[in-house]
Amino acid sequence: MKTNEGGRELLNQRCNNLSFKEEKAIAALSQLCQLANNRLDHYKAAKLMYLFDRDVLLNTGEPAFYGAYYALRLGPIISEVNNGIKSCNRDDVEVPFDWKGYFTLNEKDHVIIQHDPDTHLFEGLLSEEEVDRLKMLFDRYKTDRENKQLKSDIAALPEHITLSPDEKRRSMSYAYILAKNGFTSEQIDELLNEIAYDDYFRSYVELPL
């Protein structure tokens, strides 16, 4: 069923205000830390989390974390993941998340360290397939110490945006990502409806009685 322009705009707005799956994002970052022997490069972490999430979106029709995508000068990020990682830095960072109980972000060498490296945080929230996706992504870039290949691959993504000199960031909707990766308008409308419904259902069942 084709959605008119007004309906599509409403869908886009609903999908720009989803309930972020914070614990699942922490679980994914924990997996990456363990794959990196508990010394995970900050840039690599942010980009692998984005690549993982968009890979899940393109292959299943739903994102892994239900976060907001933004284009930055150094490539796209998931805003909530970026804020979560920043919160591991120091107490005075003003971000809406607090992951300091799980990780430390070393300012000097830009490395993320999990406090308890032997624990798979929120392990049950990642499916076996999702764990395998994370491993494949990490393995692709594990010897890319200066992130040259990762930066090149990020720049070659169909949804890559080159910001203007006066821009700090630009929002990238799910519809935009899907369209740039070959999905039709009808497919996009169907997937956005499913994402919005799933988010509404999760919010409903999590309400206190």
N, C-alpha and C positions, 0 to 999 in steps of 0.2 A: 504493500500500500504506500503510495507516494504522499509525502507530507508537503503542505504548502509552505511558503517562505515564513509566514508567521509562526506556524507550528514548529518548523525547524529551529527558528530562533529561540523559541521557548524550550525546546529540547536541549539546545546548546547551553542555555542559562542553567537549566536543571543539572546538566552534567558538568558545569563549572563550579558547583557547590555541593560536592559529594562528601560523604562521611569517610575520611581518610582511614585506611586500615593500618593504624600505627603499629600495632603489635606484629603484624605480618611483615611490615617494612623492617622492623628491628630484627625479626627472624632472618630475613634475607641478608641484612648487613652482617649479622652474626656468622652466617654461612661464608660470606666473602672473607671475613676476618680469619676464619679458620683455614680457608683455602690459601690465604696469604701468609700463613704461619704467624698470624696475629700482628702483622705490620702492613696495614692496608693503606696504600696511597690515597689521599683525600680526593684528588681529581679522578682517579680511576674508580673509586667507590661511587662517586656521584654519577659518573657516566655509565658504569655497569648497571647500577640500579635503574637508570633511565632505559637503557637498552633492554634490560630484562623485562621491565614493565611494558614497553611498547611491543616487545616480542610476544608477550602473553596477550596483549590486546589484539595484535594482528592475527594471531593463530587461534584464539578462542573467542574473540569478540568482546571480551571484558578485560579491563586492566587488572593487574595484580593488586595494586594498592589503592586505587580510586583517588589518586592525588591529582594535582594541577600541573600541567606541563608549561614550561616557560623556555623561550629561547634566550640564551645569554651569549656574550661575546665568545666565550670558550665552549659553547655548545649547549644543547638543551639539558634541562634538569627537571626533576619533580620537586616542586616548591617545598612541600612538606618534608620530604627527605632531606633536602638541602638545609632546612631550618633545624631538623633533628640532629644532623651532623654538627652544625654550628653550635648547638647547645652543649656539645661535649667538650667545648673549648674552655670556657671559664664561666663563672657565676654571673657576670654582668652582661652577658649576651641576651638581648631582648628578643626572644623568639617564643612562639606558642607551644614549644615542646621541650621536654627535659629528658635527654638520654644519658646524662652524666652518670646515672646509676649503673649503666651497662658498658659505656665506652669512654675513652679519653681521646681527644684530638690534640696531638702535640703541635703547638704553633711553630716550633723551630723547623721540624722536618716534614710537617704536613702529613703525619701518619696517624691512622686510627688504630687504637688498640682496645680490644675487649678485656674488661677487668678479669673475667674468669674464662680463659681461653679454652677450657675443656667442656664448657657448657654450650649446647645448642639452644640459644634463647628462643622461646616460643616455637619449639621445633615442630609441633603438630600442625601448625598453621600453613606449612608449606607441603604441597603434595610431592610425591617422588618425582613426578615429571618436572615440577618447578625447581626442585633441587638439581636435577640433571641439567636444566636450562642454565642455571647459575654456574654450574661447573663448566659447561661448554663455553660460556662467555668468558669466564675467568681464564680457562686454559688457552683461549684464543689470544689473550693479551698478557699472560703471566710473565713472558720474557721481554715484554715491551716496556723496559724500565723507564724510559723517558716519555712514554705515552705517544710516541710519534705515529705509530700505526693506528692507535685508538683515535687520536685527533684527526687523522686523515679519513678514517672510516666514518667518524661522526660528521665531518664536513661533507661527505658524499651521500648522506642520508637524503631520501627524496623530500623530507620535510624540513631540511636545513634552511635556516633563515639567517641572512646577513643583515645585522642591525645597522641602522643609520647612525651617524656620529653622535646624535643627540639622544639615542635610545640606550637605556640600561638593560631592558629586557622587554620581551613581547610574549603575550599569552599565545599558547598553541592549543586549540581545542581538540577534543577527540575526533570531531568531524573533520578537522583539517588534517590530522595525522592519517586518518582512514582514507580520505580523498587523495592525498599525496601518494598513498601506497596502493592505489588502483581500485578502491572500493567504489561501487556505483552509489548514486544518491539514494536509491531504494534500499540497498544494503546498509548504508550509513543510518538512515532513518530507523530501520529495524533494530540495529545494534544499539543506537542511542536510547531507544525506548526500553530495551532490555536492561541496559546499564542503569537508567533512571529508576526502573521498576525494582531492580535488585537493591539499589541503594535505599529506596523507600521502604522495602520489605525489611531490610536489616535494621533500619532506624525504628520501625514499628515494633519488631519483636524484642528490641533491646530497651524499650521504654519500661520504666519501673511500674509495677502493678499497684 
